[in-house]
Amino acid sequence: MAIPKSFRKKLLISVGLGGIAFFVLALLPDRQEILEAGKTFAWRWMPIALGCALLNYAIRCVRWVWYLRILEIPVRLKESIPIFLIGLMLSATPGKAGELFKSYLLKIACGARMSRTAPVVVVERLTDMTGMLILASTGLLVIDVRRELVYLLWAVIGVGLVVLSSKRLVHFFLEHTHGLLSERMIERLEHAYDSLSTLITLPRLLTATLMSAVAWFSECVSLMVILHGFGTVCTWIEATFIYSVSTLAGAALFFMPGGIGGTEAAMVSMLREIAGATEAVASLATVLTRAVTLWFAVIIGLVALFFCPFEIAEDVESEIEHAKDEL
């Protein structure tokens, strides 16, 4: 199956941005230093780094299937797993269509209304964030900060999870936003939250957050393994802090698909400051880490697309726009 034309341009933009980021990282250090650093890398460590990335996808896929089971979506494993994998293709693509793409695929596969499955995508992103925040706060233990700040961050995460899982509290807050938000906006928020409530009970939120933390920690290990291939010593907790914070920074501050540009800049900086890597090693390690944790996912998604068990519209974005009337 060919790539739907709606996503071809987006993928090209993302690949172009990734290429620019690569060349910038390659040009920052001295050319001779880059060549020397490249010669020292032990490529036998790359399969281990890729295996850690695969573990990340496997855990998140289990979470995806679990959410579909909770909502009693009548989709078979041989369809739900390819849908999850195809979604990886959009890890680095801009635009909002990707957010509902998996829901659209579920509609094709089993006729499930997008209004019923869209909350799964939202909760996936939510628990990815809470899992990353836990990893980042754990990594703060290696930084010279007051421990009270770490405890405060954990408390904020805990309170946030409790509030989100409480229907009464959320509706209370929404009711007291009159004057700040329009009535229509409040109604939409209430409707959206009611759709999510099945998935975000406290036990399910905690379970999914733990799964996310373990999944993303495996990619932190990928960074540590790659640094080891350069002969740079980096503890697991340092790698966890560097990877999680640079990923969060790239996503939150630069608003680029896959955090391209921002994540790389933050990772290079922290590899030099925290892991003590040279500029050349920091740049090359960042390029290899992003290849393993971002572009590997895109490749898997593209391969899954060509083996998709059902027909996908050529103009996916238009189809999704029509289906949004259900939401």
N, C-alpha and C positions, 0 to 999 in steps of 0.2 A: 504494500500500500504506500502511495506517495505521501509526502508531508502535505497536509492541508495548506492551501495558499495563504490562509489567514495567519499561519505561523511561520511561513518561510522568511518573510521580511524580518520578523521579530528575532528569529534564530540568527539571521545574518547580522543584524544589529548587535546582538549579544556576542557573537563570535568576533565581530570587529572590535567591540569594546574590550573583550578579553585579549585580543591581539595587541591592542594599544597598551593595555596594562602590562603585558608580557615584555614588550619592547622598552617601555619606560623602566621597568625593573632591571632589564638586561643592560640598559645604557647608564644607569645611575653609578654603579661601581666602575672602577678601572677595567678596561677590556681584558688586560692580562690577568687580573685577579679573578674575573669571571671564568676565564678559561682554566685557570689553575684549580679553582673551586670545583668546576665541573669534572675535572680529571680525578679528583679525590673521592667523588661520590661512589659508594658501593651499591650498585644497582640490584644486588640480591635482596635488599631491604624493601624494594618497591612492591613485590607480591604481598608482603605482610601488610604494608600500608593500604593496598587495594583491598585486601581481605578485611581490614578494619572498617573500610568504607562500606563494603558489602554487608557487614554486620549491622551497620547503621540502617541501611535500607531494609534489611530483613526484620529488624525490630519495629520499625515504623510501619512496615507492611502488616505485621501481626496486629499492631494497634488499629490500622485501617479496617482490617477484617473484623476485629473485635467490635468496633463502632458500628459497622454494618449489621452485625449480629444483634447488637443491642436494639437497633431500630427495626429489626426484623425485615430488612431489605431482601427480597427474594432473588438474590444473585448468587450464582455458583462460584466456587473458588477459581475454577479455570477461567472465569471472566473477571472477578474482582481483583485478582493478583495482576493480570495484564493491565487493568485500568490504573492500578497504583503505579506500576512501572512506567506506563506512558506518561503519567503525571510528572515523573522525574524529568522528562524532556523539557518541561516548562520551568525548571529551577532557575534558569538564567534568562528567561524571556520577559520583556517589559509588557505592561498592559494588564487590564483587569480580566480579560477573557479566561486566562489560565486559572483564576480562582474558582471558576465554575465549570471548568473543563471536565473534571472527573465526575461531577454531578450529571453533566450532559451525557457522558459515556455510560453512566449507570442507567440513565433514562433509555438509551438505545438498547442496552443489554437486557434489562428486565422490566422496563416501563415504569420505574419508580419516579414519582414526581420530584422535580428539582427542589421544590420547597421542603421536601422531606430529607433529602440527602445533602443539600448545601451546608447545613449545620456541621456535618462531619468535617468538611474542609476548614470551616472556621475554628472548630475545636482542635484540629490538627495544628493549625498555626498558633493557637493560644498555648497549647501544652508544649509545643516546640520552644516557645518563648520562655515559659516558666522553667522548663528543663534547663535551658541555656543560662537563665538567671541563677539557678542553683549552682551550676558548674562555675559560673563567673564569681559568685560570692564565696564558693569554696576556695577558688584560686586566690582570692584576696588575702588568704592566710599567709601567702608567700611574700606579699608586698608589705612594706613598712607602714602599716596603717593601724589605727586603734581598733582593737577587736570589737569594740562597741558598734562600729560601723558595719561589720560583718553580721553581727547579731541583729542589728536594726534591719538590714536588707532581708535576712531570713524571716524576720517578723513581718515585714511588709508583704513578702511573698505569701506567707501563711495566712495573713489576714485577707489578702486579695482572693486567695482560693476559697476561704470560708464565705466571704461576701458573695462571690460569683455563684457558689453552690446553693445559696439561700434565696429562694424565690421571693420570700417576704421582704428581705432587705433590698433586693434589686428593684422590686416594684415600688417600695417605699422611696428610694432615691429618685426613681423616674417620676413619681407623682409630685416630688418637690422640685422638679426642674421646670415647672410651668413659669413662663415669663422669660426663661433662658432659651428654651427650644419651642418650636412651633408644635401645635397639637398633632399635626400630621407626622412630624418627626418622632414625637413621643410614642404615638401609636405604632409606628414602624419598629421602633426600638423594643417596645413591649412584645410585639408579635415575633420579632427575631429572637428575643430572649426566651419566650415560651417554646419556640422551636428547638432551642439549644438545651433547655432545662433537663431533658431526659439524659443528655450526655454529660452534664456537668454537675451531677450530684457529687458531694465531697469525696466519697470513696472512689468514684470513677476518675475524678480530677486528680486525686493523689496517685492513683495507679498509673494513669496516662502520663503524668508528670515524671514519675519515676522511670517509666519506660523511655520517655524522651531523654532524660538525663543520661541513662545508660547508653542509648543510641548515639547521642552526640558526643559522649565521652569516648566512644570508639574512634571517632574522627580526631579527637584530641590526641589519642594514641598514635594515629597516622602521622600527625605532625612530629611527635616525639621520635617515632621510628625513622622518619626522613632525616631529622637532625642527627640521629645516631649514624645514619649512612654517610653523613659528612664528617663524622668524628666529633661532633659537638655534643657535649653533655647537657642534657636538659631533663629535669625530673618530671614525673607524670603530672604533678600539681602545677608546675610552671607551664607545661604544655597546655594543660587544661585552662589555665587563666589566659594565656596568650590567644589560644584558638577561640575560646568562647567570647572574650571581650572584643577581639577584632571582628568576629562574625556579627556580633550585636551592633558594633559601631558602624560597620559597613552597611548593615540593613537599616539602621535608624537615622544615621546622619547624612548618608549620601543618596538615598532613595534610588539607587541604581538596581537593575535586575541582578539578583544573586549577590548584591553588595559589591559588584565589580568596581574596582578602583579603590573604594574606601577600605574594604577588607584587606586588600593587599598592602595598602599604605600603613594601616595600623599594625598588621602582622610583621612587616619588615621592621618597623620602629621598635616594637616590643621584643622581637627576637634579638635585636642588638642590645637593648637596654637590660632585658631580664635574663636571656639565655647567654648573653655575651658573644653572640655570633658576629663574625665580620660582616661588612656590608655586602660582599659578594655571596657569602654563604646564606645570609638572611634573604637576599633577593632570590637566589636559586631555590632555596628551601620553600619559600612562599609560592613560587611558580609551580613546583612539584606538588605541594600540598593542595593548591587550588585545582590542579589537574586531577588529583586523586579524589578530592571531596566535592568538586562542582562539575567539572567537565566529564568525568567518568559517569556521573548520574545522567547527564544529558545524553551521552552515547547509549547508555542502557535504555533510556526512554525512547530514543530513536529506533533502536533495534526492536523493542517491544511493539512499537507502532507498526512496523512492517509485518509483524506476526499477529496483529490485532484480529480477534475472532469475529468481529462484526464490522460493517461498513460505516465509515465516518464521512460526514459531509465535507465537500471540498472547501466550502466557505463556513468554517466552524463558528467564527465570531457572529455572523449573521444568524445562524441557527440558535446560538445561545441567546442573542438579543430577543429573538421571537419567544424563546422558552422562558425568558425572565418574567413574562406576564403571570406565570404561575407563582412567583415568589411573593 
